[in-house]
Amino acid sequence: MLDRYELLSSSISSMYHDIQKIERVEMAKFGLKGPHAQCMIAMSRFPEGVTAAQLCEICDKDKAAISRTVAELEEAGMVVRELTGGNRYRSPLKLTRQGSEAAQAVSQRALLAV
């Protein structure tokens, strides 16, 4: 018989794999990768913009991972950076219309799964 910890950890692992699959499938429709989804969904909550430093906290990712993700999203035309004060890391990031559509698609698919 499974103990409570084993059942909990197995359930969490299963849910995590399901989340990753949803992200991967939905992001592929936009030519992106699954890990971009979490960042884009977080950004969608801040239409006025959010800094990379704030994204690190929100997504619980390190600076290097967020920097890579943001650079890839900028290159794909999903995110724009409003340069203020010359510091790229503190400049607000905003989703483009296309980025908002992609974030919305993942959110809607996740809601169906939940």
The first five atom37 places (N, CA, C, CB, O) and aatype in JSON, in Angstrom:
{
  "aatype": [12, 10, 3, 1, 18, 6, 10, 10, 15, 15, 15, 9, 15, 15, 12, 18, 8, 3, 9, 5, 11, 9, 6, 1, 19, 6, 12, 0, 11, 13, 7, 10, 11, 7, 14, 8, 0, 5, 4, 12, 9, 0, 12, 15, 1, 13, 14, 6, 7, 19, 16, 0, 0, 5, 10, 4, 6, 9, 4, 3, 11, 3, 11, 0, 0, 9, 15, 1, 16, 19, 0, 6, 10, 6, 6, 0, 7, 12, 19, 19, 1, 6, 10, 16, 7, 7, 2, 1, 18, 1, 15, 14, 10, 11, 10, 16, 1, 5, 7, 15, 6, 0, 0, 5, 0, 19, 15, 5, 1, 0, 10, 10, 0, 19],
  "atom_mask": [
    [1, 1, 1, 1, 1],
    [1, 1, 1, 1, 1],
    [1, 1, 1, 1, 1],
    [1, 1, 1, 1, 1],
    [1, 1, 1, 1, 1],
    [1, 1, 1, 1, 1],
    [1, 1, 1, 1, 1],
    [1, 1, 1, 1, 1],
    [1, 1, 1, 1, 1],
    [1, 1, 1, 1, 1],
    [1, 1, 1, 1, 1],
    [1, 1, 1, 1, 1],
    [1, 1, 1, 1, 1],
    [1, 1, 1, 1, 1],
    [1, 1, 1, 1, 1],
    [1, 1, 1, 1, 1],
    [1, 1, 1, 1, 1],
    [1, 1, 1, 1, 1],
    [1, 1, 1, 1, 1],
    [1, 1, 1, 1, 1],
    [1, 1, 1, 1, 1],
    [1, 1, 1, 1, 1],
    [1, 1, 1, 1, 1],
    [1, 1, 1, 1, 1],
    [1, 1, 1, 1, 1],
    [1, 1, 1, 1, 1],
    [1, 1, 1, 1, 1],
    [1, 1, 1, 1, 1],
    [1, 1, 1, 1, 1],
    [1, 1, 1, 1, 1],
    [1, 1, 1, 0, 1],
    [1, 1, 1, 1, 1],
    [1, 1, 1, 1, 1],
    [1, 1, 1, 0, 1],
    [1, 1, 1, 1, 1],
    [1, 1, 1, 1, 1],
    [1, 1, 1, 1, 1],
    [1, 1, 1, 1, 1],
    [1, 1, 1, 1, 1],
    [1, 1, 1, 1, 1],
    [1, 1, 1, 1, 1],
    [1, 1, 1, 1, 1],
    [1, 1, 1, 1, 1],
    [1, 1, 1, 1, 1],
    [1, 1, 1, 1, 1],
    [1, 1, 1, 1, 1],
    [1, 1, 1, 1, 1],
    [1, 1, 1, 1, 1],
    [1, 1, 1, 0, 1],
    [1, 1, 1, 1, 1],
    [1, 1, 1, 1, 1],
    [1, 1, 1, 1, 1],
    [1, 1, 1, 1, 1],
    [1, 1, 1, 1, 1],
    [1, 1, 1, 1, 1],
    [1, 1, 1, 1, 1],
    [1, 1, 1, 1, 1],
    [1, 1, 1, 1, 1],
    [1, 1, 1, 1, 1],
    [1, 1, 1, 1, 1],
    [1, 1, 1, 1, 1],
    [1, 1, 1, 1, 1],
    [1, 1, 1, 1, 1],
    [1, 1, 1, 1, 1],
    [1, 1, 1, 1, 1],
    [1, 1, 1, 1, 1],
    [1, 1, 1, 1, 1],
    [1, 1, 1, 1, 1],
    [1, 1, 1, 1, 1],
    [1, 1, 1, 1, 1],
    [1, 1, 1, 1, 1],
    [1, 1, 1, 1, 1],
    [1, 1, 1, 1, 1],
    [1, 1, 1, 1, 1],
    [1, 1, 1, 1, 1],
    [1, 1, 1, 1, 1],
    [1, 1, 1, 0, 1],
    [1, 1, 1, 1, 1],
    [1, 1, 1, 1, 1],
    [1, 1, 1, 1, 1],
    [1, 1, 1, 1, 1],
    [1, 1, 1, 1, 1],
    [1, 1, 1, 1, 1],
    [1, 1, 1, 1, 1],
    [1, 1, 1, 0, 1],
    [1, 1, 1, 0, 1],
    [1, 1, 1, 1, 1],
    [1, 1, 1, 1, 1],
    [1, 1, 1, 1, 1],
    [1, 1, 1, 1, 1],
    [1, 1, 1, 1, 1],
    [1, 1, 1, 1, 1],
    [1, 1, 1, 1, 1],
    [1, 1, 1, 1, 1],
    [1, 1, 1, 1, 1],
    [1, 1, 1, 1, 1],
    [1, 1, 1, 1, 1],
    [1, 1, 1, 1, 1],
    [1, 1, 1, 0, 1],
    [1, 1, 1, 1, 1],
    [1, 1, 1, 1, 1],
    [1, 1, 1, 1, 1],
    [1, 1, 1, 1, 1],
    [1, 1, 1, 1, 1],
    [1, 1, 1, 1, 1],
    [1, 1, 1, 1, 1],
    [1, 1, 1, 1, 1],
    [1, 1, 1, 1, 1],
    [1, 1, 1, 1, 1],
    [1, 1, 1, 1, 1],
    [1, 1, 1, 1, 1],
    [1, 1, 1, 1, 1],
    [1, 1, 1, 1, 1],
    [1, 1, 1, 1, 1]
  ],
  "atom_positions": [
    [[0.83, -1.18, 0.0], [0.0, 0.0, 0.0], [0.88, 1.25, 0.0], [-0.95, 0.0, 1.21], [1.89, 1.3, 0.7]],
    [[0.49, 2.25, -0.79], [1.24, 3.5, -0.88], [1.04, 4.32, 0.38], [0.83, 4.3, -2.12], [-0.08, 4.44, 0.89]],
    [[2.13, 4.9, 0.87], [1.94, 5.82, 2.0], [1.6, 7.2, 1.45], [3.22, 5.88, 2.89], [1.69, 7.43, 0.24]],
    [[1.21, 8.1, 2.31], [0.73, 9.41, 1.89], [1.79, 10.19, 1.12], [0.28, 10.22, 3.09], [1.47, 10.84, 0.12]],
    [[3.04, 10.14, 1.56], [4.1, 10.87, 0.88], [4.3, 10.35, -0.54], [5.41, 10.78, 1.66], [4.41, 11.12, -1.49]],
    [[4.34, 9.03, -0.66], [4.54, 8.42, -1.97], [3.4, 8.78, -2.92], [4.66, 6.88, -1.84], [3.63, 9.09, -4.09]],
    [[2.18, 8.75, -2.42], [1.02, 9.12, -3.23], [1.08, 10.59, -3.63], [-0.27, 8.83, -2.46], [0.82, 10.93, -4.78]],
    [[1.43, 11.47, -2.68], [1.53, 12.89, -2.97], [2.61, 13.17, -4.01], [1.83, 13.67, -1.69], [2.36, 13.87, -4.99]],
    [[3.79, 12.62, -3.81], [4.89, 12.9, -4.74], [4.6, 12.32, -6.12], [6.21, 12.33, -4.2], [4.96, 12.94, -7.13]],
    [[3.97, 11.18, -6.19], [3.61, 10.58, -7.47], [2.56, 11.44, -8.18], [3.08, 9.14, -7.26], [2.64, 11.64, -9.4]],
    [[1.6, 11.94, -7.44], [0.55, 12.79, -8.02], [1.13, 14.1, -8.54], [-0.54, 13.08, -6.99], [0.79, 14.55, -9.63]],
    [[2.0, 14.72, -7.76], [2.63, 15.97, -8.18], [3.46, 15.75, -9.44], [3.52, 16.54, -7.05], [3.42, 16.57, -10.36]],
    [[4.2, 14.68, -9.48], [5.02, 14.37, -10.66], [4.14, 14.18, -11.89], [5.86, 13.11, -10.41], [4.48, 14.67, -12.97]],
    [[3.06, 13.5, -11.75], [2.14, 13.27, -12.86], [1.54, 14.6, -13.35], [1.02, 12.31, -12.43], [1.46, 14.84, -14.55]],
    [[1.12, 15.44, -12.42], [0.56, 16.74, -12.8], [1.59, 17.61, -13.5], [0.01, 17.47, -11.57], [1.28, 18.29, -14.47]],
    [[2.83, 17.58, -13.01], [3.89, 18.37, -13.61], [4.13, 17.94, -15.06], [5.18, 18.24, -12.8], [4.31, 18.79, -15.94]],
    [[4.12, 16.64, -15.31], [4.3, 16.15, -16.68], [3.14, 16.58, -17.57], [4.44, 14.62, -16.69], [3.34, 16.91, -18.74]],
    [[1.93, 16.58, -17.02], [0.77, 17.03, -17.79], [0.88, 18.52, -18.13], [-0.53, 16.76, -17.01], [0.57, 18.93, -19.25]],
    [[1.32, 19.32, -17.18], [1.5, 20.76, -17.4], [2.55, 20.99, -18.49], [1.93, 21.47, -16.09], [2.35, 21.8, -19.39]],
    [[3.66, 20.26, -18.39], [4.7, 20.41, -19.4], [4.19, 20.05, -20.79], [5.9, 19.54, -19.04], [4.55, 20.7, -21.77]],
    [[3.36, 19.02, -20.89], [2.83, 18.62, -22.18], [1.91, 19.71, -22.75], [2.07, 17.29, -22.06], [2.0, 20.03, -23.93]],
    [[1.06, 20.26, -21.91], [0.17, 21.33, -22.36], [1.0, 22.51, -22.86], [-0.78, 21.78, -21.22], [0.73, 23.06, -23.93]],
    [[2.0, 22.91, -22.07], [2.86, 24.03, -22.48], [3.56, 23.75, -23.8], [3.89, 24.34, -21.39], [3.59, 24.6, -24.69]],
    [[4.11, 22.56, -23.92], [4.85, 22.19, -25.12], [3.95, 22.2, -26.36], [5.49, 20.79, -24.95], [4.32, 22.76, -27.39]],
    [[2.77, 21.61, -26.26], [1.85, 21.53, -27.39], [1.35, 22.92, -27.79], [0.67, 20.62, -27.06], [1.35, 23.27, -28.97]],
    [[0.93, 23.71, -26.82], [0.38, 25.04, -27.12], [1.45, 25.99, -27.64], [-0.29, 25.63, -25.88], [1.19, 26.76, -28.56]],
    [[2.63, 25.97, -27.06], [3.7, 26.87, -27.51], [4.2, 26.49, -28.89], [4.86, 26.85, -26.52], [4.62, 27.36, -29.66]],
    [[4.18, 25.2, -29.23], [4.63, 24.77, -30.56], [3.79, 25.41, -31.66], [4.56, 23.23, -30.67], [4.28, 25.65, -32.76]],
    [[2.53, 25.7, -31.37], [1.65, 26.35, -32.34], [2.16, 27.74, -32.71], [0.22, 26.44, -31.79], [1.82, 28.27, -33.77]],
    [[2.96, 28.32, -31.84], [3.51, 29.67, -32.06], [5.01, 29.63, -32.36], [3.24, 30.55, -30.84], [5.67, 30.66, -32.39]],
    [[5.53, 28.43, -32.57], [6.95, 28.28, -32.86], [7.84, 28.47, -31.65], [0.0, 0.0, 0.0], [9.02, 28.8, -31.78]],
    [[7.27, 28.26, -30.46], [8.02, 28.43, -29.22], [8.14, 27.12, -28.48], [7.35, 29.48, -28.33], [7.6, 26.1, -28.91]],
    [[8.85, 27.15, -27.36], [9.05, 25.97, -26.54], [8.21, 26.06, -25.27], [10.54, 25.79, -26.18], [7.8, 27.15, -24.85]],
    [[7.95, 24.93, -24.67], [7.15, 24.87, -23.45], [7.59, 25.8, -22.34], [0.0, 0.0, 0.0], [6.74, 26.44, -21.72]],
    [[8.89, 25.89, -22.05], [9.32, 26.76, -20.95], [8.97, 28.24, -21.13], [10.8, 26.63, -20.77], [8.99, 29.0, -20.16]],
    [[8.67, 28.66, -22.35], [8.28, 30.05, -22.58], [6.9, 30.35, -21.98], [8.27, 30.36, -24.08], [6.61, 31.5, -21.65]],
    [[6.08, 29.34, -21.83], [4.7, 29.52, -21.4], [4.6, 30.18, -20.03], [3.98, 28.2, -21.39], [3.85, 31.14, -19.86]],
    [[5.32, 29.67, -19.06], [5.22, 30.21, -17.71], [5.57, 31.69, -17.67], [6.14, 29.43, -16.75], [4.9, 32.48, -17.01]],
    [[6.6, 32.06, -18.37], [7.04, 33.45, -18.42], [5.98, 34.33, -19.08], [8.37, 33.57, -19.17], [5.68, 35.42, -18.6]],
    [[5.42, 33.85, -20.18], [4.42, 34.64, -20.9], [3.12, 34.78, -20.11], [4.13, 33.99, -22.26], [2.51, 35.85, -20.1]],
    [[2.7, 33.73, -19.45], [1.49, 33.8, -18.64], [1.7, 34.79, -17.49], [1.1, 32.4, -18.09], [0.8, 35.56, -17.16]],
    [[2.87, 34.75, -16.88], [3.17, 35.71, -15.8], [3.13, 37.13, -16.34], [4.57, 35.42, -15.16], [2.57, 38.03, -15.71]],
    [[3.72, 37.35, -17.51], [3.74, 38.69, -18.1], [2.34, 39.17, -18.46], [4.62, 38.7, -19.34], [2.06, 40.37, -18.42]],
    [[1.46, 38.25, -18.81], [0.1, 38.65, -19.2], [-0.67, 39.28, -18.04], [-0.66, 37.45, -19.73], [-1.65, 39.99, -18.26]],
    [[-0.24, 39.03, -16.83], [-0.89, 39.62, -15.65], [-0.46, 41.07, -15.43], [-0.57, 38.8, -14.42], [-1.04, 41.76, -14.59]],
    [[0.55, 41.53, -16.17], [1.09, 42.87, -15.99], [1.1, 43.63, -17.32], [2.51, 42.8, -15.39], [2.16, 43.78, -17.92]],
    [[-0.06, 44.1, -17.78], [-0.09, 44.8, -19.07], [0.75, 46.07, -19.09], [-1.52, 45.14, -19.43], [1.16, 46.53, -20.15]],
    [[1.03, 46.64, -17.91], [1.86, 47.85, -17.83], [3.35, 47.51, -17.93], [1.58, 48.6, -16.53], [4.19, 48.41, -18.04]],
    [[3.66, 46.23, -17.88], [5.05, 45.78, -18.0], [5.57, 45.2, -16.7], [0.0, 0.0, 0.0], [5.08, 45.51, -15.61]],
    [[6.57, 44.37, -16.83], [7.21, 43.72, -15.7], [8.7, 43.6, -16.02], [6.56, 42.31, -15.4], [9.07, 43.37, -17.18]],
    [[9.54, 43.75, -15.03], [10.98, 43.66, -15.28], [11.44, 42.2, -15.24], [11.77, 44.5, -14.23], [10.75, 41.33, -14.72]],
    [[12.61, 41.97, -15.79], [13.18, 40.62, -15.75], [13.42, 40.2, -14.31], [14.51, 40.57, -16.55], [13.23, 39.03, -13.97]],
    [[13.82, 41.14, -13.46], [14.04, 40.81, -12.05], [12.74, 40.35, -11.39], [14.61, 42.04, -11.29], [12.73, 39.4, -10.61]],
    [[11.64, 41.01, -11.72], [10.35, 40.6, -11.18], [9.94, 39.23, -11.72], [9.27, 41.64, -11.52], [9.38, 38.41, -10.99]],
    [[10.23, 38.97, -13.0], [9.92, 37.66, -13.58], [10.69, 36.55, -12.88], [10.24, 37.65, -15.06], [10.17, 35.45, -12.71]],
    [[11.91, 36.83, -12.48], [12.7, 35.83, -11.74], [11.95, 35.4, -10.48], [14.09, 36.39, -11.36], [11.85, 34.21, -10.18]],
    [[11.42, 36.37, -9.76], [10.67, 36.07, -8.54], [9.37, 35.36, -8.84], [10.4, 37.35, -7.76], [9.05, 34.34, -8.22]],
    [[8.61, 35.89, -9.78], [7.29, 35.34, -10.09], [7.39, 33.9, -10.59], [6.6, 36.22, -11.15], [6.62, 33.04, -10.17]],
    [[8.34, 33.64, -11.47], [8.49, 32.31, -12.08], [9.41, 31.38, -11.3], [9.01, 32.46, -13.48], [9.53, 30.2, -11.62]],
    [[10.04, 31.92, -10.27], [11.0, 31.15, -9.46], [12.1, 30.54, -10.34], [10.26, 30.03, -8.68], [12.42, 29.36, -10.25]],
    [[12.67, 31.41, -11.2], [13.76, 31.01, -12.1], [14.95, 31.93, -11.86], [13.31, 31.06, -13.6], [14.79, 33.05, -11.36]],
    [[16.13, 31.46, -12.21], [17.31, 32.31, -12.03], [17.44, 33.31, -13.16], [18.58, 31.45, -11.94], [16.76, 33.21, -14.18]],
    [[18.32, 34.3, -12.97], [18.47, 35.39, -13.94], [18.86, 34.88, -15.32], [19.52, 36.39, -13.46], [18.37, 35.39, -16.33]],
    [[19.71, 33.89, -15.37], [20.17, 33.37, -16.66], [19.02, 32.74, -17.44], [21.3, 32.33, -16.45], [18.9, 32.96, -18.64]],
    [[18.18, 31.97, -16.77], [17.05, 31.32, -17.44], [16.06, 32.36, -17.96], [16.33, 30.34, -16.48], [15.58, 32.25, -19.09]],
    [[15.76, 33.36, -17.14], [14.82, 34.41, -17.57], [15.43, 35.22, -18.7], [14.46, 35.34, -16.38], [14.73, 35.57, -19.66]],
    [[16.71, 35.52, -18.62], [17.37, 36.29, -19.66], [17.3, 35.55, -21.0], [18.83, 36.55, -19.28], [17.01, 36.17, -22.03]],
    [[17.57, 34.25, -21.0], [17.48, 33.44, -22.22], [16.06, 33.43, -22.76], [17.95, 31.99, -21.95], [15.83, 33.63, -23.96]],
    [[15.1, 33.2, -21.87], [13.7, 33.13, -22.29], [13.24, 34.45, -22.89], [12.8, 32.75, -21.11], [12.6, 34.47, -23.95]],
    [[13.56, 35.55, -22.22], [13.15, 36.87, -22.71], [13.8, 37.16, -24.06], [13.52, 37.97, -21.68], [13.14, 37.68, -24.96]],
    [[15.08, 36.84, -24.21], [15.77, 37.07, -25.49], [15.09, 36.28, -26.61], [17.26, 36.68, -25.37], [14.9, 36.81, -27.71]],
    [[14.73, 35.03, -26.34], [14.07, 34.2, -27.36], [12.68, 34.76, -27.68], [13.96, 32.74, -26.88], [12.26, 34.76, -28.84]],
    [[11.97, 35.23, -26.65], [10.63, 35.79, -26.88], [10.71, 37.12, -27.64], [9.91, 36.0, -25.54], [9.85, 37.41, -28.47]],
    [[11.74, 37.92, -27.36], [11.93, 39.17, -28.11], [12.21, 38.85, -29.58], [13.1, 40.01, -27.51], [11.64, 39.47, -30.48]],
    [[13.08, 37.88, -29.81], [13.44, 37.5, -31.18], [12.23, 36.98, -31.95], [14.55, 36.44, -31.15], [12.12, 37.18, -33.16]],
    [[11.32, 36.31, -31.24], [10.11, 35.75, -31.87], [9.0, 36.79, -32.03], [9.6, 34.58, -31.05], [7.95, 36.51, -32.61]],
    [[9.24, 38.0, -31.51], [8.23, 39.05, -31.64], [7.1, 38.94, -30.64], [0.0, 0.0, 0.0], [6.03, 39.53, -30.84]],
    [[7.31, 38.2, -29.57], [6.28, 38.02, -28.54], [6.37, 39.04, -27.42], [6.37, 36.63, -27.97], [5.39, 39.29, -26.71]],
    [[7.56, 39.62, -27.26], [7.82, 40.54, -26.15], [8.57, 41.75, -26.68], [8.63, 39.84, -25.03], [9.41, 41.64, -27.57]],
    [[8.25, 42.91, -26.11], [9.03, 44.12, -26.4], [9.56, 44.66, -25.08], [8.16, 45.2, -27.14], [8.94, 44.51, -24.02]],
    [[10.71, 45.28, -25.17], [11.36, 45.85, -24.0], [11.36, 47.37, -24.14], [12.82, 45.31, -23.83], [11.8, 47.9, -25.16]],
    [[10.88, 48.05, -23.12], [10.91, 49.51, -23.12], [12.16, 49.95, -22.37], [9.62, 50.1, -22.45], [12.19, 49.97, -21.14]],
    [[13.18, 50.32, -23.14], [14.44, 50.71, -22.52], [14.29, 52.01, -21.75], [15.54, 50.85, -23.58], [13.91, 53.04, -22.31]],
    [[14.58, 51.93, -20.46], [14.53, 53.11, -19.6], [15.8, 53.15, -18.76], [13.27, 53.09, -18.69], [16.14, 52.18, -18.09]],
    [[16.48, 54.25, -18.8], [17.68, 54.39, -17.98], [18.87, 53.57, -18.43], [0.0, 0.0, 0.0], [19.86, 53.5, -17.71]],
    [[18.8, 52.96, -19.59], [19.94, 52.22, -20.12], [20.19, 50.86, -19.5], [0.0, 0.0, 0.0], [21.11, 50.17, -19.93]],
    [[19.41, 50.45, -18.51], [19.61, 49.16, -17.87], [18.58, 48.17, -18.41], [19.51, 49.27, -16.33], [17.4, 48.23, -18.04]],
    [[19.02, 47.27, -19.27], [18.1, 46.31, -19.89], [17.4, 45.43, -18.87], [18.86, 45.44, -20.88], [16.24, 45.07, -19.05]],
    [[18.1, 45.07, -17.8], [17.53, 44.15, -16.81], [16.4, 44.8, -16.01], [18.62, 43.65, -15.86], [15.52, 44.11, -15.5]],
    [[16.43, 46.12, -15.9], [15.39, 46.82, -15.14], [14.33, 47.47, -16.03], [16.02, 47.87, -14.26], [13.42, 48.13, -15.53]],
    [[14.46, 47.28, -17.33], [13.49, 47.86, -18.26], [12.23, 47.0, -18.3], [14.11, 47.98, -19.68], [12.31, 45.77, -18.28]],
    [[11.07, 47.64, -18.34], [9.82, 46.88, -18.38], [9.68, 46.06, -19.67], [8.63, 47.82, -18.24], [10.03, 46.52, -20.76]],
    [[9.16, 44.87, -19.52], [8.88, 43.98, -20.64], [7.37, 43.87, -20.79], [9.53, 42.58, -20.43], [6.64, 43.76, -19.8]],
    [[6.91, 43.9, -22.04], [5.48, 43.78, -22.3], [5.26, 42.77, -23.41], [4.86, 45.15, -22.68], [6.08, 42.64, -24.33]],
    [[4.16, 42.05, -23.32], [3.79, 41.15, -24.39], [3.27, 41.95, -25.58], [2.73, 40.13, -23.92], [2.59, 42.96, -25.4]],
    [[3.59, 41.51, -26.77], [3.01, 42.08, -27.98], [1.62, 41.47, -28.16], [3.92, 41.8, -29.25], [1.22, 40.6, -27.37]],
    [[0.9, 41.9, -29.15], [-0.42, 41.32, -29.42], [-0.29, 39.82, -29.65], [-1.09, 42.0, -30.64], [-1.08, 39.04, -29.12]],
    [[0.69, 39.44, -30.43], [0.93, 38.02, -30.71], [1.31, 37.27, -29.43], [2.04, 37.86, -31.78], [0.87, 36.14, -29.22]],
    [[2.11, 37.89, -28.58], [2.49, 37.28, -27.31], [1.29, 37.09, -26.39], [0.0, 0.0, 0.0], [1.18, 36.08, -25.71]],
    [[0.42, 38.08, -26.37], [-0.8, 37.99, -25.57], [-1.69, 36.85, -26.05], [-1.58, 39.31, -25.61], [-2.28, 36.13, -25.25]],
    [[-1.78, 36.69, -27.37], [-2.59, 35.6, -27.93], [-2.02, 34.24, -27.54], [-2.66, 35.73, -29.46], [-2.77, 33.32, -27.21]],
    [[-0.71, 34.11, -27.58], [-0.07, 32.85, -27.21], [-0.29, 32.54, -25.72], [1.45, 32.89, -27.53], [-0.61, 31.41, -25.36]],
    [[-0.11, 33.55, -24.87], [-0.32, 33.35, -23.43], [-1.77, 32.97, -23.17], [0.04, 34.63, -22.64], [-2.04, 32.1, -22.33]],
    [[-2.7, 33.6, -23.86], [-4.13, 33.3, -23.7], [-4.42, 31.86, -24.12], [-4.98, 34.3, -24.54], [-5.2, 31.18, -23.47]],
    [[-3.81, 31.4, -25.21], [-4.03, 30.05, -25.69], [-3.61, 29.01, -24.65], [-3.28, 29.82, -27.0], [-4.32, 28.04, -24.41]],
    [[-2.45, 29.23, -24.05], [-1.97, 28.29, -23.04], [-2.88, 28.33, -21.81], [-0.52, 28.61, -22.64], [-3.22, 27.29, -21.25]],
    [[-3.27, 29.53, -21.41], [-4.14, 29.67, -20.24], [-5.47, 28.96, -20.46], [-4.37, 31.14, -19.93], [-5.96, 28.27, -19.57]],
    [[-6.05, 29.15, -21.64], [-7.33, 28.51, -21.93], [-7.21, 26.99, -21.93], [-7.87, 28.99, -23.28], [-8.08, 26.29, -21.4]],
    [[-6.14, 26.48, -22.51], [-5.93, 25.03, -22.56], [-5.71, 24.49, -21.15], [-4.72, 24.67, -23.46], [-6.21, 23.41, -20.82]],
    [[-4.99, 25.21, -20.33], [-4.74, 24.78, -18.95], [-6.05, 24.76, -18.16], [-3.72, 25.71, -18.26], [-6.28, 23.85, -17.36]],
    [[-6.91, 25.75, -18.38], [-8.2, 25.78, -17.7], [-9.04, 24.55, -18.05], [-8.97, 27.06, -18.05], [-9.71, 23.99, -17.19]],
    [[-9.0, 24.14, -19.31], [-9.73, 22.94, -19.72], [-9.19, 21.7, -19.01], [-9.65, 22.76, -21.24], [-9.95, 20.81, -18.63]],
    [[-7.88, 21.65, -18.85], [-7.25, 20.49, -18.21], [-7.57, 20.42, -16.72], [-5.73, 20.54, -18.42], [-7.7, 19.34, -16.15]],
    [[-7.69, 21.59, -16.1], [-7.95, 21.63, -14.67], [-9.42, 21.31, -14.44], [-7.58, 23.02, -14.06], [-9.87, 21.28, -13.29]]
  ]
}
